[in-house]
Structure formats: C-alpha cells, structure tokens
Amino acid sequence: MRDKELTFLLFLQNKIRSERANRFWLCVTRLGNGSFLWIVLSAGMLCFDKTRPIAIHSFFLIAYGECIINAVVKRLVQRTRPFEACESLTTVKISPRDTSFPSGHTCMGFAMFLFYLQTMPLWFAAAVFVIACMIAFSRMYLGVHYPTDVLGGIFLAVGIWGSFAAVV
C-alpha cells in the first residue's frame, strides 16, 4: 500500500505542482496550522450572543481534538513522514518534525465540520466542509502526508466528534 501512496504523492509532485499552485496550497495548509482557522472562527463567534455557546463548545472541541491527535494517536503510531521515507519526494517549503499519522490538519477540519453540521446553518457547515477538504488535499500536495494519513484523520474526526458530542 505504501508504494501506491508514494506513487500518488510523486505524481502530485511531478505532474501537478507549480509555483503558483504551491503558493495557494501553502496558504490553505496554514489555515490548519495549530487549528488557526478554527480558533479564529470561534473567537469571532464569541462576539455574538447567538453563537457564543457554540464558540465556547468549539474551543473545548479544538483542545480535546488536538490532545487526542498529538498526545495520544501520533505518539502511539509513530509513522514517518512520506518525504522522510522517499528520497525523491520533496516538500514545498515546510518540513513538519512530528509523526505522520494521522493528519491533524485534516482531523480537526473534519471534526469542526461535523460540529458545525450539528450547530450551525447548513450553508456554513458546507463551507467548512469545502475548506476541510482543501486542507486535507494540501497536506498530500505539499508532500507531508500519505493519503492514508488523511483518511485516518477523517475517521479519527468522526470518533473525536462522536465522543465529544456524547459528553456535551
């Protein structure tokens, strides 16, 4: 399986990447750095009485999700990054130092999508879904995650959201 994943990542690198696209996908991926977009979005929601309770819950979800991803799953799995496993695969101006599985960017994007699907209007959740998909793709495009890291992030998001929703 890993060989097929590396073949896909090399295809993205050799056939799809371009300077213009690189800048775009770097910007997209940075939205997920440290859950930046989700924190900013939640902070904005604090400004309105109607969305304040949603914002407070979203901050707890972000903290919970980040802990599960970084303190538990990544430490248990310890998967090396694809650019470390394949000499000919290069990244685009980023070199994460933590482990690869799961994609935390993807996981938090989809966890927030599931949260907003339950708490916000459908148009809002749909916009978050599109952004989450773009962030997920950016991680592969930039050469820092295998496709299964991204899929694992999506599945873990379902688990994180489900366990969070059961408590709140």
Secondary structure as UniProt FT lines:
FT   HELIX           2..11
FT   HELIX           12..16
FT   HELIX           19..32
FT   HELIX           33..35
FT   HELIX           36..45
FT   TURN            46..47
FT   TURN            49..51
FT   HELIX           52..67
FT   HELIX           68..73
FT   HELIX           74..77
FT   HELIX           82..85
FT   TURN            87..88
FT   HELIX           104..119
FT   HELIX           122..141
FT   TURN            142..143
FT   HELIX           147..167
//
